[in-house]
Structure formats: C-alpha cells, structure tokens
Amino acid sequence: MAKRSPETDLGTSLRDEQGYAPLRSYAALGDGRTVALVAQDGDIDWLPLPSLDAVPAFSALVDAELGGQLSLRPDAPFTTEREYVAGTNVLTTTFTTEAGAVRVTDALNSGVAGRLPWAELGRRVEGLRGQVTMTAIFRPGTALRTASPWLRETVHGYVLRLDGLTLAVRAGEDTEVEVEGEEIRVRFTSRHRSHHVVGLVATEDEPLFLTDPQAVDRGIDRTVESWQRWSGELPCGGRWGEAVERSTMALKLLIHAPTGAVAAAATTSLPESATAEKNWDYRFAWVRDSAYALKALFRFGLREETHAAISWMLRRVREHGPQPQIFYTLDGQLPPAEEKATEAPGWRGHGPVKDGNAAADQLQLGIFGDLFTFVRLYVDNGNVLDTPTGRSLADIADMACDWWRRADAGMWELPEQRHYTTSRLGCWEALTCAVRLAEAGQIPGDSRRWQCEADEIRAWVEQNCWDERRGTYTWYPGSQELDASILLHAISGFDRGERMSRTIDALRAELGHGPHLYRYSGMREEEGAFVACSFWMVSALHQVGRGEEAAELMDELVTTVPNDVGIMAEMIDPETGDHVGNLPQALSHLALVNAAITLEDDAAGADGATD
C-alpha cells in the first residue's frame, strides 16, 4: 500500500521567511539520471539537469532568492495530502481549497524502451471537485550563482537557456501562457473531471526535442507502468515490508543508470550542523555505499543492477588503481581533490554550498573491507570473476597486508590521522574475504599470508582497542571515546559475542538519544543523530542474540525516521524529528533495508527449522 501523508495546512505557507521549506517536507522523483525534490506545497526546489551531478537548473533548496522556481499550486490558500502511486516513484499530491480540490501527479518520465535521451518532467492536474485556479511557474535559477538564465522566442515557442542547458515548457490545452522577464507562467482553471498537463523538457549541449504535451501526459502513465513492473520483482513482504519497499524505491533513484554507480545522496551541502561548517557534496559513488547496496539488491533478485554496479566498480579499480579510491564520479572518473565553494547562501543560510568533496584524496583503510565485501557477495551469489579482476584483487589484498598498520582518516573522513579501530577491522574484513575468494578459486595469491595478517589484526584490536573497565571497544587505542561504526563488525562477523553486546550497551548509554544514535563521542552537541547508525544498531542487536530488542527498535525507527512518503536524510534531530543533512541519503535507506533483511531472513530460517 502506498504511504499517504496526513493533511497539511499550507494556507499560511510551509516555508520560513527566507522561503525555505523543512528538509522533512521533500519527496523525490527520478529517471535514472537525475532526481527532483518536491516540497509538500508543490514546489520543485531541486533539479539538476540532465544528470544528478550537473549544476542544478533549479536550486531553491540551497538558494531561495536566485535558485529558480518550478512550482505548481492553487492561487488560493490550500491544504495538501500526498502519496506515491503504489510501487512507483511517481508522486500524487491532492490540493484542497475552499472552492474545490485537484490531484497533481508528478513524474520524471521514462521512454518506451527505458530512459529518455532528454530529461522530461510531467505534471498532470485532474479536477476532483469544485473549481480551482492553478498557476505553474517555470523560472530557471542561476546555477548556484555561476550563470544567468535567458529566454528566447522561437517559431516553436519560448525556449529557456542556462549555461549549456536548453529548456522548454510544454503546456496542454485550455491553458494561458504568460511571459515576464525570464519566467514563464502557465495558468488554467481546474473543474470536476478536467484534465490538464504542464511539463518541462531539457537537454545539455545538444538539440532539444519538443515533446508534444499529450505525449508528456502519456509518458506519466508509461512511467507508472515502468516503475510498477520493476517494483513487482521486489519480494518486500514481512513485518517491515512497506518501509523496505519504499527505501528500495528511494535507492533506485540513486542508481545512475548510464553506468550502474550508486550516488551517496541526491544533493550537495545540506547542513549537518547549525553551529559548525559541515556541508558536503554527496553526488558521488562511494565504494562503501555500493557494497552495502549489493546485499539488498541480491536479496531482491535484481540481476541487472547488481551486475552493473560491480562491473562498474571493478573497472574503476583496475583503471585507477592499484589503491582503491574512496569514491568516484558517477561517470567513473577520479573526483577532483579540491572542493569549490559557490556563492549560493545554502539552505536557510547555512552555507557554503560546495561543488566537489575534499575527502577524495584521503587514506581510508576501511575501503579495503568495503571492496572485498562487495566482491565476495557477488561470488557467494553464484557468479565468477574474470582473470584481470582476480589479479587486481590479489594485489589489493597484499596492499591491505602492508597498509593496515598505518594511521588514516577513518570511516568518518576526519582530518585527524589515527589508528582507528574500525579502519583496522576494514582490513581484517578484506583479508578474510580474500581468503574465501582464493579458496573458491576466484583470485590468485598467497592466501596463507592473508590469513596470517587477518589473525594479526584481530589480535591487535583485541589487545589495544578493548577497554575492560568500561566494557566497550574504543574509537582508537588509548581513547576513552566511542565510535558507532563498530556496530558494522557485529554485522561483518568479527565479534558477535559478549564484548560486542557490552559495547552496544555502552554506545546506547553514551551516544544514544531514544532510538537514535550519534556517530561518535562529542557529536551530540554538534550535529544530528546519524540515521544509518540507528539501523546498524538493529542489525548488531540481532547478531549478538538480542532479537526481541532489535525488532522493537526497528518498529520504532521505521515509524519515526522516514517522512510522510518514506524519504530519509543523512541525520535526524532527536528532539524535533527534523531531517538534517543531504537527502535522500543512500546509507540511511540501505541501513534500513539491510536491518530488515537481517531480521526477516533469520526469522524465516527459524520458522523453517521449526517446521
């Protein structure tokens, strides 16, 4: 069943005085290349074109003044309810005024044979009752204050230009089109059973195909059918099936269809903190996120996505190796080592808004574990590696043997180089996976060395990173601080015994806030709780034999963390429930899906044993 939001009174406006909507108010649309974010009042505040990592043509999300406007709403005060069409990423919003009600259906359209070669946004308006005057506004922004939009009249109508983009508004019958400056307004009146459509088509550095408005309208239906065919392959039953399906649908939005790369999030620079500068560009493909995604994709039997993701990643490693990178651009290039701050003010003025991510050149040893887990899952699910990949992985395993003693930036991409516990355990995970792959005949090399070094890492962690007095694994040797990423190594199998169980209790005591968990010591005062950590806690509780606690925590999280249509950001404010940081965040949705898989698979196994 599609999730429906409660009716929201927007007569006094959803937005603050600056024009920004709460991050929790956004739903997401996607077409395999880009993602649009739709606020609860019908405004699309984020739409990079033609791809997710392009400069956004509409970016009011981070620049209410000059980011541009792509809105569709009644002229009179209204309330809204919304939901996704079942099994799709097509959104319906019902606007209700004193005079009547309309239903708006929003889609980033697909083509007959898959992804369209241009970007196409369709917005259908159906009259439900009474009479409602509607206005659609199309005004491109300034591309994060780097370019100026301009409008040109052609024999085929008005065309908008922005840097290399060419955009055109498509309006159906019974509409009035007005032009003012660089803005196009489309007005019409909806009545009972009336049907209107407005749309936007766009290309970059190529000719623009002016889709007929009726074809845009048909494209919405085709897009619904396409999504439902895809989601029909998802076995999302069980206790948390609805939440799992919606998170999986959100993850599909972040898979870059031309390459198979998995974007970490759809946005850049949504702040993690109101007091510290923590703004990052997440429109890249992290190896870590791809590894976590593979488990979920295999669980659902999604063959094309899993093969595309691993093939893309392994080609990148061979091309740019031997040291695996933390992340890559969505088209497979090495990201720039520096980030550029734009002039855009940022969401609610919490800038800067960045293009690029400076973590690109960090040393993070956990990447070894992410990569090998990624490959082991592929092989464990009945697939085989090619010879060049096997040789490359053997070299990387040898590198992990030599490098695990180094200080690094850790999973959280910190400026301090330390001997982080979970960085060591990433190397342990890589080497144990390498041994398994060698035993399966998938990679060459000296597996005895890999096993010996894995044993050395285990001994080092047990001796240097366990605090018996406090009953917990610590963040790094000699530290009294805690790091929630240790939970991943209940999941990896490093420790599912008493020590990990005691560590869980210590983490909940020091880093917990209700069902939520902060990333590491000191973050309670600085940023929101990290959504993925809370779901990792679910999986870890289950792995150490505390299944009832795990299920209770899962119940609480799936009913409080996602917004009304199931979207999650990177973080959440435990006091208010406000979303914090970039969104939709792949790691948050992956952690939910994998926690549910862990609980449901083991429950199914237990049921089978009983039978």
Buried (B, 14 or more C-beta within 10 A) or exposed (E): EBBBBEEBEBEEEBBEEEBBBBBBBBBBBBBBBBBBBBBBBBBBBBBBBBBBBBBBBBBBBBBBEBBBBBBBBBEBEBBBBBBBBBBBBBBBBBBBBEEBBBBBBBBBBBBEEEBBEBBBBBBBBBBBBBBBBBBBBBBBBBBBBBBBBEBEEEEEEBBBBBBBBBBBBBBBEEBEBEEEEBBBBBBBBBBEEBEBBBBBBBBBEEEBEBBEBEBBBBBBBBBBEBBBEBBEEBEBEBBBBBBBBBBBBBBBBBBBBBBBBBBBBBBBBBBBBEEEEBBBBBBBBBBBBBBBBBBBBBBBEBEEBBBBBBBBBBBBBBEBBEEBBBBBBBEBEBBBEEBEBBEBBBBBEBBBBBBBBBBBEBBBBBBBBBBBBBBBBBBEBEBEBEEEBBBBBBBBBBBBBEBBBEBBBBBBBBEEEBBBBBBBBBBBBBBBBBBBBBEEEBBBBBBEBBBEBBEBBBEBBEEBBBBEEBBBBBBBBEBEEBBBBBBBBBBBEBBBEEBBBBBBEBBBEBBBBBBBBBBBBEBBEBBBBBBBBBBBBBBBBBBBEBBEBBBBBBBBBBEBBBBBBBBBBBBBBBEEEBBBBBBBBBBBBBBBBBBBBBBBEBBEEEEEEEE
